[in-house]
Amino acid sequence: MDVLTRQKWDRAAGSYDLMNGYGQELRWAPSKRRLFDRMRGRIIFASIGTGQDIQFFPPDRDITGIDISAGMLERARPRAAGYPGRLELRQIDVHELDYPDGWFDQAFTACTFCSVPRPVDGLRMLRRVLRPGGELFMFEHTGSRYFPFNLMLNLMTPLSRRFGPEMNRDTVANVARAGFEVAAVEPVYLDVVKMIRALAPAASGSR
């Protein structure tokens, strides 16, 4: 397990809901509900954090929520306990998933791969544990192609990565580099916040 990353998010856990909570959640709620309504089969939710997104999950699903931070998961447990379906929480690094190849039907992320230290490797691991043809759904904030947003995000990233996310990642390109077939990219806010749908190819069990 990446100890430095775990410690960073353990430190952030106490203030996470205040810093990233209710205003943003209200703003993104319609898009997240629409994305999560596509949950089917056996699902892995990568970096569930304090469980803010659980309120947007449809009922009666079979979900495994993972996070590297014990502090985050401790705050997520009351929310998970109230979920009307099966929701298991596990502390595990997305780079080190111990599930068999093809174990899950779908993978979901929400503002996750701006923070994973080795994003392409983490995405490859998600691809490995997805069945052939399994789906990846992402709600992510990314870098921008347009001035002045690209300049602002590039300037912010050296500071933001010290306590949380990197602001200028090209997550769509990373998904393709990890071997997924990018099926759809939907802008939610300019070209900075996006919803991404991708498919694990027939050879998804390969490393």
Residue frames as a rotation matrix with the C-alpha (Angstrom) as fourth column:
MET 1
0.578 0.816 0.000 0.00
0.816 -0.578 0.000 0.00
0.000 0.000 -1.000 0.00
ASP 2
-0.149 -0.572 0.807 1.20
0.493 -0.750 -0.441 3.52
0.857 0.332 0.394 -0.82
VAL 3
-0.105 0.080 -0.991 1.80
0.994 -0.013 -0.106 4.76
-0.021 -0.997 -0.078 2.72
LEU 4
-0.903 -0.287 -0.320 2.33
0.300 -0.954 0.009 8.43
-0.307 -0.088 0.947 1.82
THR 5
-0.686 0.719 0.114 -0.94
-0.199 -0.335 0.921 8.58
0.700 0.609 0.373 -0.13
ARG 6
0.025 0.699 -0.714 -2.80
0.689 0.506 0.519 6.78
0.724 -0.505 -0.469 2.66
GLN 7
-0.369 -0.236 -0.899 -1.44
0.886 -0.381 -0.263 9.24
-0.280 -0.894 0.350 5.23
LYS 8
-0.996 0.011 0.085 -2.34
0.023 -0.921 0.389 12.24
0.083 0.389 0.917 3.05
TRP 9
-0.353 0.936 -0.001 -5.96
-0.165 -0.061 0.984 11.18
0.921 0.348 0.176 2.83
ASP 10
-0.017 0.279 -0.960 -6.12
0.907 0.409 0.103 10.13
0.421 -0.869 -0.260 6.47
ARG 11
-0.760 -0.324 -0.563 -5.11
0.552 -0.780 -0.296 13.71
-0.343 -0.536 0.772 7.35
ALA 12
-0.916 0.399 0.043 -7.72
-0.282 -0.715 0.640 15.13
0.286 0.574 0.767 4.97
ALA 13
-0.566 0.744 -0.355 -10.55
0.568 0.664 0.486 12.94
0.597 0.073 -0.799 6.23
GLY 14
-0.436 0.396 -0.808 -11.60
0.818 -0.200 -0.539 15.14
-0.375 -0.896 -0.237 9.13
SER 15
-0.375 0.244 -0.894 -12.17
-0.130 -0.969 -0.210 18.24
-0.918 0.037 0.395 7.01
TYR 16
-0.939 -0.117 0.324 -13.12
0.279 0.293 0.914 16.56
-0.202 0.949 -0.243 3.73
ASP 17
-0.139 0.970 0.201 -16.89
0.990 0.138 0.023 16.95
-0.006 0.202 -0.979 4.01
LEU 18
0.386 0.254 -0.887 -16.55
0.425 -0.902 -0.073 20.61
-0.819 -0.348 -0.456 4.93
MET 19
-0.389 -0.680 -0.622 -14.09
-0.259 -0.567 0.782 21.40
-0.884 0.465 0.045 2.14
ASN 20
-0.961 -0.070 -0.267 -15.67
-0.276 0.269 0.923 19.28
0.007 0.961 -0.278 -0.60
GLY 21
-0.779 0.617 0.109 -19.17
0.437 0.660 -0.612 18.81
-0.449 -0.429 -0.784 0.64
TYR 22
-0.188 0.979 0.075 -22.58
0.580 0.173 -0.796 20.18
-0.793 -0.106 -0.600 0.43
GLY 23
0.205 0.265 -0.942 -22.39
-0.479 -0.812 -0.333 22.99
-0.853 0.520 -0.039 -2.11
GLN 24
-0.611 -0.524 -0.593 -20.53
-0.775 0.243 0.584 20.89
-0.162 0.816 -0.555 -4.64
GLU 25
-0.887 0.289 0.359 -22.71
0.264 0.957 -0.119 17.87
-0.378 -0.010 -0.926 -4.00
LEU 26
0.111 0.966 -0.232 -25.87
0.242 -0.252 -0.937 19.86
-0.964 0.048 -0.262 -4.70
ARG 27
0.056 -0.158 -0.986 -24.30
-0.781 -0.622 0.056 21.26
-0.622 0.767 -0.158 -7.85
TRP 28
-0.674 -0.465 -0.574 -23.26
-0.731 0.530 0.430 17.90
0.105 0.710 -0.697 -9.28
ALA 29
-0.487 0.487 0.725 -26.16
-0.338 0.661 -0.670 15.85
-0.806 -0.571 -0.157 -7.89
PRO 30
0.569 0.790 -0.227 -28.25
-0.558 0.168 -0.813 15.63
-0.604 0.589 0.536 -11.12
SER 31
0.278 -0.540 -0.795 -25.28
-0.863 0.224 -0.453 14.47
0.423 0.812 -0.404 -13.20
LYS 32
-0.752 -0.596 0.281 -24.12
-0.657 0.647 -0.387 11.97
0.048 -0.475 -0.878 -10.59
ARG 33
-0.130 0.779 0.614 -27.60
-0.436 0.511 -0.741 10.50
-0.890 -0.364 0.273 -10.16
ARG 34
0.708 0.412 -0.574 -27.88
-0.673 0.147 -0.725 10.06
-0.214 0.899 0.381 -13.92
LEU 35
-0.112 -0.844 -0.524 -24.49
-0.835 0.366 -0.411 8.37
0.538 0.392 -0.746 -14.08
PHE 36
-0.820 -0.276 0.502 -25.02
-0.548 0.632 -0.548 6.11
-0.165 -0.725 -0.669 -11.08
ASP 37
0.210 0.963 0.171 -28.47
-0.744 0.270 -0.611 5.07
-0.634 0.001 0.773 -12.31
ARG 38
0.443 -0.111 -0.889 -26.56
-0.767 0.467 -0.440 2.90
0.464 0.877 0.122 -14.81
MET 39
-0.505 -0.640 0.579 -25.25
-0.852 0.477 -0.215 0.66
-0.138 -0.602 -0.787 -12.03
ARG 40
0.668 0.648 -0.367 -25.85
-0.697 0.717 -0.001 -3.01
0.262 0.257 0.930 -12.85
GLY 41
0.587 -0.408 -0.699 -24.44
0.148 0.903 -0.402 -6.34
0.796 0.133 0.591 -11.71
ARG 42
0.583 -0.506 -0.636 -21.39
0.793 0.182 0.582 -6.57
-0.179 -0.843 0.507 -9.45
ILE 43
0.749 -0.144 0.647 -19.91
0.167 -0.903 -0.395 -3.09
0.641 0.404 -0.652 -9.02
ILE 44
-0.009 -0.756 -0.654 -16.64
0.996 -0.068 0.065 -1.70
-0.093 -0.651 0.753 -7.69
PHE 45
0.887 0.235 0.397 -16.63
0.255 -0.967 0.003 1.96
0.385 0.099 -0.918 -6.67
ALA 46
0.060 -0.985 -0.163 -13.04
0.888 0.127 -0.442 3.23
0.455 -0.118 0.882 -6.50
SER 47
-0.881 -0.473 0.014 -12.16
0.381 -0.727 -0.571 5.77
0.280 -0.498 0.821 -3.80
ILE 48
0.065 0.997 -0.044 -15.47
0.737 -0.019 0.676 6.06
0.673 -0.076 -0.736 -2.02
GLY 49
-0.569 -0.400 0.719 -13.96
-0.046 -0.857 -0.513 8.56
0.821 -0.325 0.469 0.44
THR 50
-0.933 0.261 0.246 -16.28
-0.293 -0.158 -0.943 9.67
-0.208 -0.952 0.224 3.22
GLY 51
-0.652 0.693 0.308 -19.24
0.697 0.708 -0.114 8.24
-0.297 0.140 -0.945 1.32
GLN 52
-0.560 0.452 -0.694 -20.68
-0.292 -0.892 -0.345 11.52
-0.775 0.010 0.632 0.03
ASP 53
-0.686 0.250 -0.683 -21.72
-0.707 -0.008 0.708 9.80
0.172 0.968 0.182 -3.20
ILE 54
-0.946 0.324 0.003 -23.70
0.312 0.916 -0.252 7.03
-0.084 -0.238 -0.968 -1.49
GLN 55
-0.360 0.854 -0.375 -26.76
-0.014 -0.407 -0.913 9.30
-0.933 -0.324 0.159 -1.35
PHE 56
-0.059 0.293 -0.954 -26.86
-0.914 -0.401 -0.067 9.22
-0.402 0.868 0.292 -5.16
PHE 57
-0.951 -0.305 -0.045 -26.66
-0.299 0.881 0.367 5.42
-0.072 0.362 -0.929 -5.54
PRO 58
-0.051 0.947 -0.316 -29.81
-0.753 0.172 0.635 3.68
0.656 0.270 0.705 -6.78
PRO 59
0.136 0.148 0.980 -31.20
-0.910 0.410 0.065 1.14
-0.392 -0.900 0.190 -4.29
ASP 60
0.729 0.306 0.612 -30.78
-0.242 0.952 -0.187 -2.62
-0.640 -0.012 0.768 -4.33
ARG 61
0.667 -0.600 -0.443 -27.35
-0.501 0.079 -0.862 -2.74
0.552 0.796 -0.248 -5.96
ASP 62
0.859 -0.495 -0.130 -24.33
0.486 0.710 0.509 -4.93
-0.160 -0.500 0.851 -5.16
ILE 63
0.723 -0.539 0.433 -21.45
-0.192 -0.758 -0.624 -2.48
0.664 0.368 -0.651 -4.59
THR 64
0.444 -0.705 -0.553 -17.94
0.893 0.297 0.338 -2.78
-0.074 -0.644 0.762 -3.19
GLY 65
0.908 -0.137 0.395 -16.59
-0.072 -0.982 -0.174 0.63
0.412 0.129 -0.902 -2.18
ILE 66
0.389 -0.853 -0.347 -12.83
0.909 0.416 -0.005 0.82
0.149 -0.314 0.938 -1.79
ASP 67
0.865 -0.261 0.428 -10.52
-0.238 -0.965 -0.107 3.48
0.441 -0.009 -0.897 -0.44
ILE 68
0.042 -0.949 -0.311 -6.87
0.313 0.308 -0.898 3.66
0.949 -0.060 0.310 0.56
SER 69
-0.641 -0.304 0.705 -7.66
-0.389 -0.664 -0.639 5.70
0.662 -0.683 0.307 3.69
ALA 70
-0.531 0.426 -0.732 -8.96
0.752 0.635 -0.176 4.15
0.390 -0.644 -0.658 6.90
GLY 71
-0.801 0.204 -0.564 -9.90
0.232 -0.761 -0.605 7.65
-0.552 -0.615 0.562 8.07
MET 72
-0.710 0.562 -0.425 -12.10
-0.693 -0.447 0.566 8.21
0.128 0.696 0.706 5.04
LEU 73
-0.487 0.526 -0.697 -13.77
0.034 0.809 0.587 4.81
0.873 0.262 -0.412 5.41
GLU 74
-0.767 0.199 -0.611 -14.49
0.640 0.160 -0.751 5.41
-0.051 -0.967 -0.250 9.09
ARG 75
-0.692 0.512 -0.509 -16.57
-0.303 -0.846 -0.440 8.43
-0.655 -0.150 0.740 8.11
ALA 76
-0.605 0.460 -0.650 -18.20
-0.694 0.095 0.714 6.53
0.390 0.883 0.262 5.26
ARG 77
-0.947 0.145 -0.286 -19.47
0.210 0.954 -0.212 3.66
0.243 -0.261 -0.934 7.44
PRO 78
-0.547 0.814 -0.195 -22.64
0.121 -0.154 -0.981 5.36
-0.828 -0.560 -0.014 8.80
ARG 79
-0.134 0.481 -0.866 -23.63
-0.882 -0.456 -0.117 6.32
-0.452 0.749 0.485 5.27
ALA 80
-0.679 -0.174 -0.713 -22.93
-0.555 0.757 0.344 2.82
0.480 0.630 -0.611 3.98
ALA 81
-0.944 0.331 0.001 -24.98
0.232 0.663 -0.711 1.33
-0.236 -0.671 -0.703 6.83
GLY 82
-0.248 0.904 -0.349 -27.98
-0.172 -0.396 -0.902 3.33
-0.953 -0.163 0.254 5.66
TYR 83
-0.628 -0.018 -0.778 -27.74
-0.772 -0.115 0.625 2.25
-0.100 0.993 0.059 2.02
PRO 84
0.259 0.837 0.483 -30.76
-0.658 0.519 -0.546 0.14
-0.707 -0.176 0.685 0.95
GLY 85
0.825 -0.107 -0.555 -28.77
-0.394 0.596 -0.700 -2.56
0.406 0.796 0.449 -0.79
ARG 86
0.741 -0.655 -0.146 -25.47
0.639 0.622 0.452 -4.42
-0.205 -0.429 0.880 -0.47
LEU 87
0.717 -0.571 0.400 -22.56
-0.256 -0.749 -0.612 -2.02
0.649 0.336 -0.683 0.08
GLU 88
0.722 -0.584 -0.370 -19.27
0.685 0.528 0.502 -3.44
-0.098 -0.616 0.781 1.37
LEU 89
0.843 -0.525 0.117 -16.41
-0.505 -0.847 -0.165 -1.10
0.186 0.080 -0.979 2.31
ARG 90
0.731 -0.679 -0.066 -12.78
0.679 0.714 0.172 -2.20
-0.070 -0.170 0.983 2.02
GLN 91
0.653 -0.653 -0.384 -9.48
-0.493 -0.751 0.439 -0.47
-0.575 -0.097 -0.812 2.67
ILE 92
0.290 -0.579 0.762 -7.30
0.694 0.675 0.249 -1.29
-0.659 0.457 0.598 -0.30
ASP 93
-0.317 -0.520 -0.793 -5.06
-0.303 -0.737 0.604 0.54
-0.898 0.432 0.076 -2.78
VAL 94
0.717 0.654 -0.243 -6.53
-0.410 0.113 -0.905 0.63
-0.565 0.748 0.349 -6.29
HIS 95
0.141 -0.755 -0.641 -3.07
-0.958 0.059 -0.280 -0.32
0.249 0.653 -0.715 -7.59
GLU 96
-0.825 -0.558 0.094 -3.17
-0.549 0.750 -0.368 -3.55
0.135 -0.356 -0.925 -5.55
LEU 97
0.177 0.977 0.119 -6.65
-0.984 0.177 0.005 -4.99
-0.016 -0.118 0.993 -6.05
ASP 98
-0.763 -0.505 0.402 -6.72
-0.558 0.830 -0.016 -8.64
-0.325 -0.237 -0.915 -4.99
TYR 99
0.298 0.927 0.228 -9.88
-0.513 0.357 -0.781 -9.66
-0.805 0.116 0.582 -6.85
PRO 100
-0.176 -0.326 0.929 -9.74
0.539 0.758 0.368 -12.30
-0.824 0.565 0.042 -9.61
ASP 101
-0.974 -0.149 -0.172 -9.63
-0.083 -0.474 0.876 -11.25
-0.212 0.868 0.449 -13.23
GLY 102
-0.688 0.724 -0.049 -13.08
-0.082 -0.010 0.997 -10.33
0.721 0.690 0.067 -14.51
TRP 103
-0.793 0.336 -0.508 -14.69
0.608 0.409 -0.680 -10.29
-0.021 -0.849 -0.529 -11.05
PHE 104
-0.387 0.626 -0.677 -16.78
0.147 -0.683 -0.716 -7.13
-0.910 -0.377 0.172 -11.55
ASP 105
0.151 0.560 0.815 -19.31
0.961 0.111 -0.254 -6.11
-0.233 0.821 -0.521 -14.19
GLN 106
0.624 0.113 0.774 -18.84
0.378 -0.910 -0.172 -2.36
0.685 0.399 -0.610 -13.74
ALA 107
-0.303 -0.671 -0.677 -16.43
0.950 -0.264 -0.165 0.10
-0.068 -0.693 0.718 -12.16
PHE 108
0.693 0.527 0.492 -17.39
0.516 -0.839 0.171 3.61
0.503 0.136 -0.853 -11.05
THR 109
-0.439 -0.772 -0.460 -15.26
0.898 -0.368 -0.240 6.57
0.016 -0.518 0.855 -9.98
ALA 110
0.724 0.587 0.362 -16.09
0.564 -0.806 0.181 10.10
0.398 0.074 -0.914 -8.86
CYS 111
0.710 -0.539 0.454 -13.29
-0.546 -0.828 -0.128 12.68
0.445 -0.157 -0.882 -8.64
THR 112
0.884 -0.351 0.308 -10.87
0.063 0.743 0.667 9.80
-0.463 -0.570 0.679 -8.09
PHE 113
0.489 -0.722 0.490 -8.28
0.859 0.496 -0.127 9.72
-0.152 0.483 0.862 -10.85
CYS 114
0.632 -0.371 0.680 -7.13
-0.117 -0.913 -0.390 13.27
0.766 0.167 -0.621 -10.23
SER 115
0.526 -0.333 0.782 -5.61
-0.850 -0.244 0.468 11.85
0.035 -0.911 -0.411 -7.03
VAL 116
0.935 -0.218 0.279 -4.42
0.180 0.971 0.156 8.31
-0.304 -0.096 0.948 -7.78
PRO 117
0.303 -0.893 -0.332 -0.59
-0.309 -0.421 0.853 8.56
-0.902 -0.155 -0.404 -7.82
ARG 118
-0.848 -0.529 -0.006 -0.14
-0.208 0.321 0.924 6.33
-0.487 0.785 -0.382 -10.89
PRO 119
-0.090 0.980 -0.179 -3.41
-0.713 -0.189 -0.676 6.83
-0.696 0.067 0.715 -12.76
VAL 120
0.064 0.110 -0.992 -2.71
-0.915 0.402 -0.014 4.64
0.397 0.909 0.126 -15.78
ASP 121
-0.834 -0.405 -0.374 -1.59
-0.220 0.867 -0.447 1.75
0.506 -0.291 -0.812 -13.55
GLY 122
-0.751 0.616 0.236 -4.69
-0.243 0.075 -0.967 2.19
-0.614 -0.784 0.094 -11.36
LEU 123
0.143 0.816 -0.560 -6.94
-0.905 -0.121 -0.407 2.16
-0.400 0.565 0.722 -14.42
ARG 124
-0.302 -0.315 -0.900 -5.20
-0.693 0.720 -0.019 -0.94
0.654 0.618 -0.436 -15.74
MET 125
-0.997 -0.042 0.067 -5.96
-0.078 0.669 -0.739 -2.66
-0.014 -0.742 -0.670 -12.46
LEU 126
-0.256 0.967 -0.005 -9.63
-0.518 -0.142 -0.843 -1.72
-0.816 -0.213 0.537 -12.75
ARG 127
0.124 0.261 -0.957 -9.60
-0.980 0.181 -0.078 -3.08
0.153 0.948 0.278 -16.30
ARG 128
-0.762 -0.490 -0.423 -8.13
-0.429 0.872 -0.237 -6.35
0.485 0.001 -0.875 -15.05
VAL 129
-0.907 0.398 0.135 -10.90
0.087 0.493 -0.866 -6.92
-0.411 -0.774 -0.482 -12.51
LEU 130
-0.060 0.897 -0.438 -13.65
-0.773 -0.319 -0.548 -6.07
-0.631 0.305 0.713 -15.00
ARG 131
0.126 0.206 0.970 -15.16
0.370 0.898 -0.239 -8.85
-0.921 0.389 0.037 -17.09
PRO 132
-0.854 -0.364 0.371 -14.62
0.454 -0.175 0.873 -8.66
-0.253 0.915 0.315 -20.88
GLY 133
-0.378 0.713 0.590 -16.97
0.502 -0.378 0.778 -5.97
0.778 0.591 -0.215 -22.10
GLY 134
0.114 0.379 -0.918 -17.38
0.986 -0.159 0.056 -4.61
-0.124 -0.912 -0.392 -18.56
GLU 135
0.452 0.235 0.861 -18.06
0.508 -0.861 -0.032 -0.91
0.734 0.451 -0.508 -18.21
LEU 136
-0.507 -0.577 -0.640 -16.14
0.855 -0.427 -0.293 1.90
-0.105 -0.696 0.710 -16.57
PHE 137
0.488 0.663 0.567 -18.13
0.617 -0.722 0.314 5.01
0.618 0.197 -0.761 -15.61
MET 138
-0.430 -0.743 -0.513 -16.31
0.903 -0.349 -0.251 8.10
0.008 -0.571 0.821 -14.36
PHE 139
0.841 0.456 0.291 -17.29
0.428 -0.890 0.158 11.53
0.331 -0.008 -0.944 -13.05
GLU 140
0.134 -0.936 -0.326 -13.99
0.952 0.030 0.305 13.41
-0.276 -0.351 0.895 -13.06
HIS 141
0.929 -0.054 -0.366 -12.52
-0.127 -0.976 -0.179 16.88
-0.347 0.213 -0.913 -13.10
THR 142
0.441 -0.724 0.531 -9.61
0.867 0.495 -0.045 17.10
-0.231 0.480 0.846 -15.50
GLY 143
-0.582 -0.656 -0.480 -7.25
0.366 -0.738 0.566 19.51
-0.726 0.154 0.670 -17.16
SER 144
0.592 0.767 -0.248 -8.50
0.171 -0.421 -0.891 21.87
-0.788 0.485 -0.380 -19.84
ARG 145
-0.005 -0.548 0.836 -7.46
0.985 0.144 0.100 22.50
-0.175 0.824 0.539 -23.43
TYR 146
0.392 0.372 0.841 -8.53
0.661 -0.750 0.024 26.13
0.640 0.546 -0.540 -23.31
PHE 147
-0.786 -0.615 -0.071 -6.91
0.545 -0.634 -0.548 29.34
0.292 -0.469 0.834 -22.09
PRO 148
-0.074 -0.822 0.564 -7.05
-0.770 -0.313 -0.557 30.66
0.634 -0.475 -0.610 -19.39
PHE 149
0.794 0.469 0.388 -8.37
-0.606 0.556 0.568 27.51
0.051 -0.686 0.726 -17.68
ASN 150
0.752 -0.560 -0.348 -5.39
0.404 0.808 -0.429 25.39
0.521 0.182 0.834 -18.74
LEU 151
-0.200 -0.848 0.490 -2.96
-0.016 -0.498 -0.867 27.98
0.980 -0.181 0.086 -17.35
MET 152
0.116 0.324 0.939 -4.88
-0.899 -0.368 0.238 28.28
0.422 -0.872 0.249 -14.08
LEU 153
0.949 0.309 0.061 -5.07
-0.307 0.867 0.392 24.52
0.068 -0.391 0.918 -13.55
ASN 154
0.454 -0.863 -0.220 -1.38
0.465 0.441 -0.768 24.07
0.760 0.246 0.602 -14.37
LEU 155
-0.303 -0.564 0.768 -0.47
-0.340 -0.688 -0.641 26.77
0.890 -0.455 0.017 -11.86
MET 156
0.354 0.562 0.747 -2.71
-0.896 -0.024 0.443 25.30
0.267 -0.826 0.496 -9.15
THR 157
0.773 0.120 -0.623 -1.50
-0.139 0.990 0.019 21.72
0.619 0.072 0.782 -9.44
PRO 158
-0.268 -0.926 -0.267 1.91
0.115 0.244 -0.963 21.98
0.957 -0.289 0.041 -7.68
LEU 159
-0.707 0.086 0.702 0.08
-0.672 -0.392 -0.628 23.24
0.222 -0.916 0.335 -4.58
SER 160
0.277 0.952 0.133 -3.10
-0.950 0.250 0.186 21.15
0.144 -0.178 0.973 -4.82
ARG 161
0.389 -0.125 -0.913 -1.25
-0.190 0.959 -0.212 17.82
0.901 0.256 0.349 -5.16
ARG 162
-0.679 -0.718 0.155 0.32
-0.267 0.044 -0.963 18.36
0.684 -0.695 -0.221 -1.73
PHE 163
-0.784 0.439 0.440 -3.01
-0.468 0.048 -0.882 18.07
-0.408 -0.897 0.168 0.09
GLY 164
0.169 0.916 0.363 -5.34
-0.201 0.393 -0.897 16.51
-0.965 0.079 0.251 -2.48
PRO 165
0.654 0.249 0.715 -5.89
0.518 0.541 -0.663 16.26
-0.552 0.804 0.224 -6.22
GLU 166
-0.708 -0.704 -0.050 -3.89
0.351 -0.412 0.841 17.19
-0.613 0.578 0.539 -9.27
MET 167
0.066 0.843 -0.534 -5.93
-0.034 -0.533 -0.846 19.67
-0.997 0.074 -0.007 -11.29
ASN 168
0.115 -0.113 -0.987 -4.50
-0.878 -0.475 -0.048 19.22
-0.464 0.872 -0.154 -14.78
ARG 169
-0.581 -0.367 0.727 -4.68
-0.118 0.921 0.371 15.49
-0.806 0.130 -0.578 -15.55
ASP 170
-0.374 0.429 -0.822 -5.79
-0.917 -0.039 0.397 14.29
0.138 0.902 0.408 -18.99
THR 171
-0.369 0.243 0.897 -7.98
-0.520 0.746 -0.416 11.51
-0.770 -0.620 -0.149 -17.63
VAL 172
0.748 0.646 -0.153 -9.66
-0.471 0.355 -0.808 10.66
-0.468 0.676 0.570 -20.93
ALA 173
0.358 -0.705 -0.612 -6.24
-0.744 0.181 -0.643 9.99
0.565 0.685 -0.460 -22.48
ASN 174
-0.567 -0.584 0.581 -5.22
-0.822 0.452 -0.348 7.98
-0.059 -0.674 -0.736 -19.42
VAL 175
0.247 0.745 0.620 -8.30
-0.519 0.642 -0.564 5.77
-0.818 -0.182 0.545 -19.79
ALA 176
0.893 0.052 -0.447 -7.27
-0.437 0.332 -0.836 4.98
0.105 0.942 0.319 -23.38
ARG 177
-0.052 -0.992 -0.117 -3.63
-0.835 0.107 -0.539 4.39
0.547 0.069 -0.834 -22.35
ALA 178
-0.416 -0.058 0.907 -4.85
-0.771 0.552 -0.319 1.86
-0.482 -0.832 -0.274 -19.78
GLY 179
-0.997 -0.073 0.037 -6.38
-0.039 0.819 0.573 -0.23
-0.073 0.569 -0.819 -22.57
PHE 180
-0.237 0.972 0.000 -10.02
0.361 0.088 -0.928 0.77
-0.902 -0.220 -0.372 -22.31
GLU 181
-0.603 0.227 0.765 -12.16
0.738 -0.204 0.643 1.60
0.302 0.952 -0.045 -25.32
VAL 182
-0.818 0.307 -0.486 -13.51
0.045 -0.809 -0.586 5.11
-0.573 -0.501 0.648 -24.69
ALA 183
-0.460 0.745 0.484 -17.19
0.887 0.409 0.214 4.98
-0.038 0.527 -0.849 -25.66
ALA 184
0.441 0.663 0.605 -18.45
0.603 -0.718 0.347 8.42
0.665 0.212 -0.717 -24.63
VAL 185
-0.672 -0.541 -0.505 -17.24
0.740 -0.520 -0.427 11.66
-0.031 -0.661 0.750 -23.05
GLU 186
0.312 0.864 0.396 -19.87
0.745 -0.481 0.462 14.13
0.590 0.151 -0.794 -21.86
PRO 187
-0.740 -0.547 0.391 -18.85
0.212 -0.742 -0.636 17.60
0.638 -0.388 0.665 -20.64
VAL 188
0.122 0.739 -0.662 -20.58
0.972 0.045 0.229 18.58
0.199 -0.672 -0.713 -17.40
TYR 189
0.783 0.037 -0.621 -18.86
0.229 -0.946 0.232 21.92
-0.579 -0.323 -0.749 -16.83
LEU 190
0.435 -0.590 -0.680 -16.90
-0.851 -0.517 -0.095 23.40
-0.295 0.620 -0.727 -19.75
ASP 191
0.534 -0.296 -0.792 -14.22
-0.286 0.818 -0.499 20.81
0.795 0.493 0.352 -20.56
VAL 192
-0.409 -0.716 0.566 -13.03
-0.748 -0.093 -0.657 20.60
0.523 -0.692 -0.497 -16.94
VAL 193
-0.454 0.350 0.819 -15.67
-0.544 0.620 -0.566 18.30
-0.706 -0.702 -0.091 -15.42
LYS 194
-0.377 0.220 -0.900 -16.58
-0.842 0.322 0.432 15.29
0.385 0.921 0.064 -17.54
MET 195
0.370 0.414 0.832 -18.52
-0.554 0.817 -0.160 12.05
-0.746 -0.402 0.532 -17.46
ILE 196
-0.386 -0.623 -0.681 -16.66
-0.920 0.314 0.234 9.21
0.068 0.716 -0.694 -19.18
ARG 197
0.659 0.489 0.571 -17.90
-0.476 0.859 -0.186 5.79
-0.582 -0.150 0.799 -20.27
ALA 198
-0.184 -0.772 -0.609 -15.39
-0.973 0.229 0.004 3.18
0.136 0.593 -0.794 -21.39
LEU 199
0.866 0.493 -0.086 -15.38
-0.493 0.870 0.026 -0.55
0.088 0.020 0.996 -22.07
ALA 200
-0.047 -0.822 0.567 -12.96
-0.580 0.485 0.655 -3.27
-0.813 -0.298 -0.499 -21.08
PRO 201
-0.018 0.025 -1.000 -11.99
-0.980 0.199 0.023 -5.06
0.200 0.980 0.021 -24.30
ALA 202
0.795 0.386 -0.468 -12.22
-0.372 0.920 0.127 -8.80
0.479 0.073 0.875 -24.86
ALA 203
0.130 -0.845 -0.519 -8.64
0.441 0.519 -0.733 -9.17
0.888 -0.134 0.440 -23.60
SER 204
0.485 0.129 0.865 -9.44
-0.488 -0.781 0.390 -7.39
0.726 -0.611 -0.316 -20.32
GLY 205
0.994 -0.109 -0.015 -7.86
0.076 0.580 0.811 -10.17
-0.080 -0.807 0.585 -18.28
SER 206
0.366 -0.920 0.138 -4.39
0.754 0.207 -0.624 -9.40
0.545 0.332 0.770 -19.69
ARG 207
0.350 -0.343 -0.872 -1.93
0.733 -0.479 0.483 -7.33
-0.583 -0.808 0.083 -17.69
